[in-house]
C-alpha cells in the first residue's frame, strides 16, 4: 500500500503500484519464495515516479542476487 501522504494523487499512486507489480511479475518464479514489501518512506513527486520504480527494481534484483559475482 502506498499512502496518501507519500503520493497525494491517486492516479500517481496507482502508476507507481503498476510499475512495482510489473517488476515483481518479471522476477517470477525466483521471487515467489519471498514475501516482498516495497514501502515508500518519503513524499514522491510525479516526476520522481520512474526513479522510485527503478530503485524498487534494483532492490528486488539485490534481494535475488542478480549481478553478484
PyMOL Python script that loads the backbone (N, CA, C, O; Angstrom):
from pymol import cmd

cmd.read_pdbstr("""\
ATOM      1  N   UNK A   1       0.834  -1.180   0.000  1.00  0.00           N
ATOM      2  CA  UNK A   1       0.000   0.000   0.000  1.00  0.00           C
ATOM      3  C   UNK A   1       0.876   1.240   0.000  1.00  0.00           C
ATOM      4  O   UNK A   1       1.855   1.324   0.742  1.00  0.00           O
ATOM      5  N   UNK A   2       0.525   2.173  -0.814  1.00  0.00           N
ATOM      6  CA  UNK A   2       1.230   3.451  -0.874  1.00  0.00           C
ATOM      7  C   UNK A   2       0.290   4.493  -0.292  1.00  0.00           C
ATOM      8  O   UNK A   2      -0.822   4.685  -0.784  1.00  0.00           O
ATOM      9  N   UNK A   3       0.740   5.155   0.747  1.00  0.00           N
ATOM     10  CA  UNK A   3      -0.112   6.098   1.453  1.00  0.00           C
ATOM     11  C   UNK A   3      -0.303   7.419   0.724  1.00  0.00           C
ATOM     12  O   UNK A   3       0.490   7.811  -0.132  1.00  0.00           O
ATOM     13  N   UNK A   4      -1.381   8.084   1.097  1.00  0.00           N
ATOM     14  CA  UNK A   4      -1.705   9.371   0.504  1.00  0.00           C
ATOM     15  C   UNK A   4      -0.742  10.477   0.884  1.00  0.00           C
ATOM     16  O   UNK A   4      -0.635  11.480   0.178  1.00  0.00           O
ATOM     17  N   UNK A   5      -0.030  10.302   2.010  1.00  0.00           N
ATOM     18  CA  UNK A   5       0.965  11.311   2.386  1.00  0.00           C
ATOM     19  C   UNK A   5       2.187  11.229   1.470  1.00  0.00           C
ATOM     20  O   UNK A   5       2.786  12.250   1.133  1.00  0.00           O
ATOM     21  N   UNK A   6       2.547  10.022   1.073  1.00  0.00           N
ATOM     22  CA  UNK A   6       3.715   9.849   0.212  1.00  0.00           C
ATOM     23  C   UNK A   6       3.437  10.346  -1.199  1.00  0.00           C
ATOM     24  O   UNK A   6       4.267  11.023  -1.805  1.00  0.00           O
ATOM     25  N   UNK A   7       2.257  10.003  -1.718  1.00  0.00           N
ATOM     26  CA  UNK A   7       1.869  10.427  -3.068  1.00  0.00           C
ATOM     27  C   UNK A   7       0.400  10.851  -2.989  1.00  0.00           C
ATOM     28  O   UNK A   7      -0.482   9.993  -2.969  1.00  0.00           O
ATOM     29  N   UNK A   8       0.126  12.138  -2.944  1.00  0.00           N
ATOM     30  CA  UNK A   8      -1.247  12.611  -2.721  1.00  0.00           C
ATOM     31  C   UNK A   8      -2.264  12.210  -3.791  1.00  0.00           C
ATOM     32  O   UNK A   8      -3.403  11.888  -3.455  1.00  0.00           O
ATOM     33  N   UNK A   9      -1.887  12.221  -5.045  1.00  0.00           N
ATOM     34  CA  UNK A   9      -2.853  11.935  -6.113  1.00  0.00           C
ATOM     35  C   UNK A   9      -2.980  10.437  -6.351  1.00  0.00           C
ATOM     36  O   UNK A   9      -1.979   9.739  -6.510  1.00  0.00           O
ATOM     37  N   UNK A  10      -4.221   9.948  -6.374  1.00  0.00           N
ATOM     38  CA  UNK A  10      -4.483   8.517  -6.558  1.00  0.00           C
ATOM     39  C   UNK A  10      -3.928   8.011  -7.888  1.00  0.00           C
ATOM     40  O   UNK A  10      -3.419   6.892  -7.959  1.00  0.00           O
ATOM     41  N   UNK A  11      -4.020   8.814  -8.925  1.00  0.00           N
ATOM     42  CA  UNK A  11      -3.539   8.372 -10.235  1.00  0.00           C
ATOM     43  C   UNK A  11      -2.025   8.124 -10.194  1.00  0.00           C
ATOM     44  O   UNK A  11      -1.529   7.206 -10.848  1.00  0.00           O
ATOM     45  N   UNK A  12      -1.293   8.939  -9.431  1.00  0.00           N
ATOM     46  CA  UNK A  12       0.151   8.754  -9.316  1.00  0.00           C
ATOM     47  C   UNK A  12       0.486   7.541  -8.445  1.00  0.00           C
ATOM     48  O   UNK A  12       1.423   6.802  -8.748  1.00  0.00           O
ATOM     49  N   UNK A  13      -0.279   7.330  -7.355  1.00  0.00           N
ATOM     50  CA  UNK A  13      -0.075   6.135  -6.519  1.00  0.00           C
ATOM     51  C   UNK A  13      -0.303   4.876  -7.347  1.00  0.00           C
ATOM     52  O   UNK A  13       0.476   3.926  -7.265  1.00  0.00           O
ATOM     53  N   UNK A  14      -1.360   4.868  -8.138  1.00  0.00           N
ATOM     54  CA  UNK A  14      -1.656   3.705  -8.969  1.00  0.00           C
ATOM     55  C   UNK A  14      -0.585   3.476 -10.027  1.00  0.00           C
ATOM     56  O   UNK A  14      -0.254   2.332 -10.337  1.00  0.00           O
ATOM     57  N   UNK A  15      -0.048   4.542 -10.576  1.00  0.00           N
ATOM     58  CA  UNK A  15       1.025   4.414 -11.582  1.00  0.00           C
ATOM     59  C   UNK A  15       2.233   3.721 -10.962  1.00  0.00           C
ATOM     60  O   UNK A  15       2.814   2.824 -11.573  1.00  0.00           O
ATOM     61  N   UNK A  16       2.613   4.130  -9.754  1.00  0.00           N
ATOM     62  CA  UNK A  16       3.758   3.506  -9.096  1.00  0.00           C
ATOM     63  C   UNK A  16       3.445   2.062  -8.710  1.00  0.00           C
ATOM     64  O   UNK A  16       4.305   1.191  -8.839  1.00  0.00           O
ATOM     65  N   UNK A  17       2.233   1.802  -8.242  1.00  0.00           N
ATOM     66  CA  UNK A  17       1.831   0.425  -7.922  1.00  0.00           C
ATOM     67  C   UNK A  17       1.945  -0.476  -9.139  1.00  0.00           C
ATOM     68  O   UNK A  17       2.460  -1.590  -9.036  1.00  0.00           O
ATOM     69  N   UNK A  18       1.472  -0.011 -10.297  1.00  0.00           N
ATOM     70  CA  UNK A  18       1.553  -0.812 -11.520  1.00  0.00           C
ATOM     71  C   UNK A  18       3.003  -1.104 -11.883  1.00  0.00           C
ATOM     72  O   UNK A  18       3.330  -2.210 -12.312  1.00  0.00           O
ATOM     73  N   UNK A  19       3.862  -0.121 -11.713  1.00  0.00           N
ATOM     74  CA  UNK A  19       5.285  -0.333 -12.016  1.00  0.00           C
ATOM     75  C   UNK A  19       5.893  -1.368 -11.068  1.00  0.00           C
ATOM     76  O   UNK A  19       6.646  -2.243 -11.497  1.00  0.00           O
ATOM     77  N   UNK A  20       5.560  -1.263  -9.768  1.00  0.00           N
ATOM     78  CA  UNK A  20       6.064  -2.237  -8.810  1.00  0.00           C
ATOM     79  C   UNK A  20       5.554  -3.634  -9.129  1.00  0.00           C
ATOM     80  O   UNK A  20       6.314  -4.600  -9.055  1.00  0.00           O
ATOM     81  N   UNK A  21       4.276  -3.755  -9.483  1.00  0.00           N
ATOM     82  CA  UNK A  21       3.712  -5.069  -9.836  1.00  0.00           C
ATOM     83  C   UNK A  21       4.435  -5.682 -11.029  1.00  0.00           C
ATOM     84  O   UNK A  21       4.705  -6.883 -11.045  1.00  0.00           O
ATOM     85  N   UNK A  22       4.747  -4.865 -12.019  1.00  0.00           N
ATOM     86  CA  UNK A  22       5.449  -5.358 -13.204  1.00  0.00           C
ATOM     87  C   UNK A  22       6.856  -5.828 -12.842  1.00  0.00           C
ATOM     88  O   UNK A  22       7.327  -6.837 -13.367  1.00  0.00           O
ATOM     89  N   UNK A  23       7.524  -5.106 -11.954  1.00  0.00           N
ATOM     90  CA  UNK A  23       8.859  -5.511 -11.509  1.00  0.00           C
ATOM     91  C   UNK A  23       8.805  -6.882 -10.850  1.00  0.00           C
ATOM     92  O   UNK A  23       9.623  -7.753 -11.146  1.00  0.00           O
ATOM     93  N   UNK A  24       7.841  -7.069  -9.959  1.00  0.00           N
ATOM     94  CA  UNK A  24       7.704  -8.346  -9.262  1.00  0.00           C
ATOM     95  C   UNK A  24       7.297  -9.447 -10.231  1.00  0.00           C
ATOM     96  O   UNK A  24       7.771 -10.577 -10.121  1.00  0.00           O
ATOM     97  N   UNK A  25       6.419  -9.125 -11.181  1.00  0.00           N
ATOM     98  CA  UNK A  25       5.980 -10.129 -12.157  1.00  0.00           C
ATOM     99  C   UNK A  25       7.144 -10.634 -13.002  1.00  0.00           C
ATOM    100  O   UNK A  25       7.244 -11.832 -13.268  1.00  0.00           O
ATOM    101  N   UNK A  26       8.011  -9.742 -13.420  1.00  0.00           N
ATOM    102  CA  UNK A  26       9.143 -10.157 -14.259  1.00  0.00           C
ATOM    103  C   UNK A  26      10.187 -10.929 -13.457  1.00  0.00           C
ATOM    104  O   UNK A  26      11.000 -11.650 -14.035  1.00  0.00           O
ATOM    105  N   UNK A  27      10.172 -10.785 -12.132  1.00  0.00           N
ATOM    106  CA  UNK A  27      11.135 -11.501 -11.289  1.00  0.00           C
ATOM    107  C   UNK A  27      10.663 -12.914 -10.954  1.00  0.00           C
ATOM    108  O   UNK A  27      11.406 -13.666 -10.322  1.00  0.00           O
ATOM    109  N   UNK A  28       9.465 -13.292 -11.353  1.00  0.00           N
ATOM    110  CA  UNK A  28       8.969 -14.641 -11.076  1.00  0.00           C
ATOM    111  C   UNK A  28       9.696 -15.646 -11.939  1.00  0.00           C
ATOM    112  O   UNK A  28      10.133 -15.262 -13.024  1.00  0.00           O
ATOM    113  N   UNK A  29       9.859 -16.853 -11.569  1.00  0.00           N
ATOM    114  CA  UNK A  29       9.435 -17.530 -10.348  1.00  0.00           C
ATOM    115  C   UNK A  29      10.424 -17.385  -9.197  1.00  0.00           C
ATOM    116  O   UNK A  29      10.140 -17.833  -8.086  1.00  0.00           O
ATOM    117  N   UNK A  30      11.577 -16.769  -9.441  1.00  0.00           N
ATOM    118  CA  UNK A  30      12.608 -16.691  -8.400  1.00  0.00           C
ATOM    119  C   UNK A  30      12.136 -15.944  -7.161  1.00  0.00           C
ATOM    120  O   UNK A  30      12.590 -16.237  -6.055  1.00  0.00           O
ATOM    121  N   UNK A  31      11.248 -15.002  -7.324  1.00  0.00           N
ATOM    122  CA  UNK A  31      10.831 -14.183  -6.188  1.00  0.00           C
ATOM    123  C   UNK A  31       9.683 -14.805  -5.404  1.00  0.00           C
ATOM    124  O   UNK A  31       9.342 -14.308  -4.331  1.00  0.00           O
ATOM    125  N   UNK A  32       9.086 -15.864  -5.901  1.00  0.00           N
ATOM    126  CA  UNK A  32       7.930 -16.461  -5.230  1.00  0.00           C
ATOM    127  C   UNK A  32       8.260 -17.047  -3.868  1.00  0.00           C
ATOM    128  O   UNK A  32       7.352 -17.283  -3.071  1.00  0.00           O
ATOM    129  N   UNK A  33       9.516 -17.287  -3.582  1.00  0.00           N
ATOM    130  CA  UNK A  33       9.865 -17.823  -2.261  1.00  0.00           C
ATOM    131  C   UNK A  33       9.945 -16.729  -1.202  1.00  0.00           C
ATOM    132  O   UNK A  33      10.175 -17.021  -0.028  1.00  0.00           O
ATOM    133  N   UNK A  34       9.759 -15.484  -1.598  1.00  0.00           N
ATOM    134  CA  UNK A  34       9.814 -14.347  -0.683  1.00  0.00           C
ATOM    135  C   UNK A  34       8.456 -13.650  -0.585  1.00  0.00           C
ATOM    136  O   UNK A  34       7.661 -13.677  -1.524  1.00  0.00           O
ATOM    137  N   UNK A  35       8.209 -13.033   0.555  1.00  0.00           N
ATOM    138  CA  UNK A  35       7.135 -12.065   0.701  1.00  0.00           C
ATOM    139  C   UNK A  35       7.803 -10.704   0.593  1.00  0.00           C
ATOM    140  O   UNK A  35       8.625 -10.355   1.440  1.00  0.00           O
ATOM    141  N   UNK A  36       7.471  -9.940  -0.416  1.00  0.00           N
ATOM    142  CA  UNK A  36       8.141  -8.671  -0.682  1.00  0.00           C
ATOM    143  C   UNK A  36       7.217  -7.520  -0.353  1.00  0.00           C
ATOM    144  O   UNK A  36       6.066  -7.484  -0.789  1.00  0.00           O
ATOM    145  N   UNK A  37       7.734  -6.578   0.421  1.00  0.00           N
ATOM    146  CA  UNK A  37       7.006  -5.351   0.720  1.00  0.00           C
ATOM    147  C   UNK A  37       7.893  -4.201   0.294  1.00  0.00           C
ATOM    148  O   UNK A  37       8.990  -4.024   0.824  1.00  0.00           O
ATOM    149  N   UNK A  38       7.423  -3.425  -0.655  1.00  0.00           N
ATOM    150  CA  UNK A  38       8.128  -2.218  -1.074  1.00  0.00           C
ATOM    151  C   UNK A  38       7.384  -1.046  -0.451  1.00  0.00           C
ATOM    152  O   UNK A  38       6.205  -0.831  -0.732  1.00  0.00           O
ATOM    153  N   UNK A  39       8.064  -0.300   0.384  1.00  0.00           N
ATOM    154  CA  UNK A  39       7.433   0.773   1.138  1.00  0.00           C
ATOM    155  C   UNK A  39       7.999   2.106   0.703  1.00  0.00           C
ATOM    156  O   UNK A  39       9.215   2.280   0.632  1.00  0.00           O
ATOM    157  N   UNK A  40       7.119   3.044   0.413  1.00  0.00           N
ATOM    158  CA  UNK A  40       7.523   4.403   0.053  1.00  0.00           C
ATOM    159  C   UNK A  40       7.632   5.178   1.357  1.00  0.00           C
ATOM    160  O   UNK A  40       6.630   5.370   2.046  1.00  0.00           O
ATOM    161  N   UNK A  41       8.834   5.626   1.706  1.00  0.00           N
ATOM    162  CA  UNK A  41       9.056   6.239   3.010  1.00  0.00           C
ATOM    163  C   UNK A  41       9.012   7.763   2.999  1.00  0.00           C
ATOM    164  O   UNK A  41       8.907   8.381   4.059  1.00  0.00           O
ATOM    165  N   UNK A  42       9.089   8.368   1.843  1.00  0.00           N
ATOM    166  CA  UNK A  42       9.027   9.829   1.791  1.00  0.00           C
ATOM    167  C   UNK A  42       8.160  10.239   0.616  1.00  0.00           C
ATOM    168  O   UNK A  42       7.830   9.423  -0.245  1.00  0.00           O
ATOM    169  N   UNK A  43       7.800  11.494   0.590  1.00  0.00           N
ATOM    170  CA  UNK A  43       6.946  12.000  -0.482  1.00  0.00           C
ATOM    171  C   UNK A  43       7.645  11.842  -1.835  1.00  0.00           C
ATOM    172  O   UNK A  43       8.844  12.089  -1.967  1.00  0.00           O
ATOM    173  N   UNK A  44       6.874  11.428  -2.822  1.00  0.00           N
ATOM    174  CA  UNK A  44       7.384  11.241  -4.177  1.00  0.00           C
ATOM    175  C   UNK A  44       6.562  12.117  -5.112  1.00  0.00           C
ATOM    176  O   UNK A  44       5.334  12.031  -5.129  1.00  0.00           O
ATOM    177  N   UNK A  45       7.233  12.953  -5.885  1.00  0.00           N
ATOM    178  CA  UNK A  45       6.514  13.774  -6.856  1.00  0.00           C
ATOM    179  C   UNK A  45       6.242  12.967  -8.109  1.00  0.00           C
ATOM    180  O   UNK A  45       6.793  11.883  -8.301  1.00  0.00           O
ATOM    181  N   UNK A  46       5.400  13.498  -8.944  1.00  0.00           N
ATOM    182  CA  UNK A  46       5.054  12.824 -10.200  1.00  0.00           C
ATOM    183  C   UNK A  46       6.297  12.591 -11.052  1.00  0.00           C
ATOM    184  O   UNK A  46       6.407  11.564 -11.722  1.00  0.00           O
ATOM    185  N   UNK A  47       7.229  13.536 -11.030  1.00  0.00           N
ATOM    186  CA  UNK A  47       8.447  13.404 -11.834  1.00  0.00           C
ATOM    187  C   UNK A  47       9.409  12.350 -11.276  1.00  0.00           C
ATOM    188  O   UNK A  47      10.270  11.850 -12.001  1.00  0.00           O
ATOM    189  N   UNK A  48       9.266  12.015  -9.993  1.00  0.00           N
ATOM    190  CA  UNK A  48      10.161  11.047  -9.365  1.00  0.00           C
ATOM    191  C   UNK A  48       9.660   9.608  -9.437  1.00  0.00           C
ATOM    192  O   UNK A  48      10.364   8.697  -9.002  1.00  0.00           O
ATOM    193  N   UNK A  49       8.473   9.382  -9.971  1.00  0.00           N
ATOM    194  CA  UNK A  49       7.902   8.034 -10.035  1.00  0.00           C
ATOM    195  C   UNK A  49       8.796   7.069 -10.820  1.00  0.00           C
ATOM    196  O   UNK A  49       9.024   5.957 -10.343  1.00  0.00           O
ATOM    197  N   UNK A  50       9.312   7.433 -11.990  1.00  0.00           N
ATOM    198  CA  UNK A  50      10.202   6.496 -12.691  1.00  0.00           C
ATOM    199  C   UNK A  50      11.451   6.145 -11.878  1.00  0.00           C
ATOM    200  O   UNK A  50      11.893   4.996 -11.885  1.00  0.00           O
ATOM    201  N   UNK A  51      12.018   7.131 -11.180  1.00  0.00           N
ATOM    202  CA  UNK A  51      13.204   6.861 -10.360  1.00  0.00           C
ATOM    203  C   UNK A  51      12.858   5.952  -9.189  1.00  0.00           C
ATOM    204  O   UNK A  51      13.646   5.075  -8.836  1.00  0.00           O
ATOM    205  N   UNK A  52      11.687   6.149  -8.580  1.00  0.00           N
ATOM    206  CA  UNK A  52      11.259   5.292  -7.477  1.00  0.00           C
ATOM    207  C   UNK A  52      11.050   3.860  -7.962  1.00  0.00           C
ATOM    208  O   UNK A  52      11.411   2.910  -7.268  1.00  0.00           O
ATOM    209  N   UNK A  53      10.473   3.705  -9.142  1.00  0.00           N
ATOM    210  CA  UNK A  53      10.270   2.373  -9.704  1.00  0.00           C
ATOM    211  C   UNK A  53      11.608   1.705 -10.014  1.00  0.00           C
ATOM    212  O   UNK A  53      11.773   0.509  -9.771  1.00  0.00           O
ATOM    213  N   UNK A  54      12.548   2.456 -10.538  1.00  0.00           N
ATOM    214  CA  UNK A  54      13.877   1.924 -10.821  1.00  0.00           C
ATOM    215  C   UNK A  54      14.569   1.482  -9.543  1.00  0.00           C
ATOM    216  O   UNK A  54      15.210   0.431  -9.506  1.00  0.00           O
ATOM    217  N   UNK A  55      14.438   2.288  -8.497  1.00  0.00           N
ATOM    218  CA  UNK A  55      15.037   1.932  -7.215  1.00  0.00           C
ATOM    219  C   UNK A  55      14.389   0.674  -6.638  1.00  0.00           C
ATOM    220  O   UNK A  55      15.081  -0.179  -6.083  1.00  0.00           O
ATOM    221  N   UNK A  56      13.074   0.557  -6.766  1.00  0.00           N
ATOM    222  CA  UNK A  56      12.389  -0.657  -6.324  1.00  0.00           C
ATOM    223  C   UNK A  56      12.875  -1.879  -7.081  1.00  0.00           C
ATOM    224  O   UNK A  56      13.070  -2.944  -6.495  1.00  0.00           O
ATOM    225  N   UNK A  57      13.069  -1.725  -8.386  1.00  0.00           N
ATOM    226  CA  UNK A  57      13.596  -2.823  -9.196  1.00  0.00           C
ATOM    227  C   UNK A  57      14.999  -3.217  -8.782  1.00  0.00           C
ATOM    228  O   UNK A  57      15.334  -4.402  -8.752  1.00  0.00           O
ATOM    229  N   UNK A  58      15.819  -2.230  -8.464  1.00  0.00           N
ATOM    230  CA  UNK A  58      17.179  -2.524  -8.019  1.00  0.00           C
ATOM    231  C   UNK A  58      17.169  -3.268  -6.691  1.00  0.00           C
ATOM    232  O   UNK A  58      17.999  -4.150  -6.466  1.00  0.00           O
ATOM    233  N   UNK A  59      16.239  -2.920  -5.814  1.00  0.00           N
ATOM    234  CA  UNK A  59      16.138  -3.617  -4.532  1.00  0.00           C
ATOM    235  C   UNK A  59      15.708  -5.068  -4.716  1.00  0.00           C
ATOM    236  O   UNK A  59      16.203  -5.960  -4.027  1.00  0.00           O
ATOM    237  N   UNK A  60      14.791  -5.300  -5.640  1.00  0.00           N
ATOM    238  CA  UNK A  60      14.352  -6.673  -5.917  1.00  0.00           C
ATOM    239  C   UNK A  60      15.501  -7.480  -6.514  1.00  0.00           C
ATOM    240  O   UNK A  60      15.704  -8.637  -6.146  1.00  0.00           O
ATOM    241  N   UNK A  61      16.250  -6.879  -7.427  1.00  0.00           N
ATOM    242  CA  UNK A  61      17.409  -7.567  -8.008  1.00  0.00           C
ATOM    243  C   UNK A  61      18.447  -7.887  -6.942  1.00  0.00           C
ATOM    244  O   UNK A  61      19.043  -8.964  -6.958  1.00  0.00           O
ATOM    245  N   UNK A  62      18.665  -6.960  -6.019  1.00  0.00           N
ATOM    246  CA  UNK A  62      19.613  -7.193  -4.940  1.00  0.00           C
ATOM    247  C   UNK A  62      19.146  -8.353  -4.052  1.00  0.00           C
ATOM    248  O   UNK A  62      19.948  -9.181  -3.620  1.00  0.00           O
ATOM    249  N   UNK A  63      17.847  -8.396  -3.792  1.00  0.00           N
ATOM    250  CA  UNK A  63      17.279  -9.487  -2.996  1.00  0.00           C
ATOM    251  C   UNK A  63      17.525 -10.827  -3.666  1.00  0.00           C
ATOM    252  O   UNK A  63      17.841 -11.810  -2.995  1.00  0.00           O
ATOM    253  N   UNK A  64      17.385 -10.873  -4.969  1.00  0.00           N
ATOM    254  CA  UNK A  64      17.546 -12.127  -5.711  1.00  0.00           C
ATOM    255  C   UNK A  64      19.004 -12.442  -6.016  1.00  0.00           C
ATOM    256  O   UNK A  64      19.311 -13.549  -6.460  1.00  0.00           O
ATOM    257  N   UNK A  65      19.913 -11.489  -5.786  1.00  0.00           N
ATOM    258  CA  UNK A  65      21.323 -11.736  -6.037  1.00  0.00           C
ATOM    259  C   UNK A  65      21.695 -11.621  -7.497  1.00  0.00           C
ATOM    260  O   UNK A  65      22.702 -12.186  -7.924  1.00  0.00           O
ATOM    261  N   UNK A  66      20.894 -10.895  -8.280  1.00  0.00           N
ATOM    262  CA  UNK A  66      21.182 -10.704  -9.694  1.00  0.00           C
ATOM    263  C   UNK A  66      22.403  -9.802  -9.826  1.00  0.00           C
ATOM    264  O   UNK A  66      22.461  -8.738  -9.210  1.00  0.00           O
ATOM    265  N   UNK A  67      23.357 -10.218 -10.611  1.00  0.00           N
ATOM    266  CA  UNK A  67      24.537  -9.406 -10.862  1.00  0.00           C
ATOM    267  C   UNK A  67      25.654  -9.614  -9.856  1.00  0.00           C
ATOM    268  O   UNK A  67      26.689  -8.956  -9.952  1.00  0.00           O
ATOM    269  N   UNK A  68      25.473 -10.521  -8.882  1.00  0.00           N
ATOM    270  CA  UNK A  68      26.546 -10.811  -7.924  1.00  0.00           C
ATOM    271  C   UNK A  68      27.608 -11.651  -8.614  1.00  0.00           C
ATOM    272  O   UNK A  68      27.302 -12.524  -9.427  1.00  0.00           O
ATOM    273  N   UNK A  69      28.843 -11.377  -8.279  1.00  0.00           N
ATOM    274  CA  UNK A  69      29.939 -12.120  -8.875  1.00  0.00           C
ATOM    275  C   UNK A  69      30.451 -13.190  -7.942  1.00  0.00           C
ATOM    276  O   UNK A  69      31.383 -13.916  -8.288  1.00  0.00           O
TER     277      UNK A  69
END
""", "prot")
cmd.dss("prot")
cmd.show_as("cartoon", "prot")
cmd.util.cbc("prot")
cmd.orient("prot")
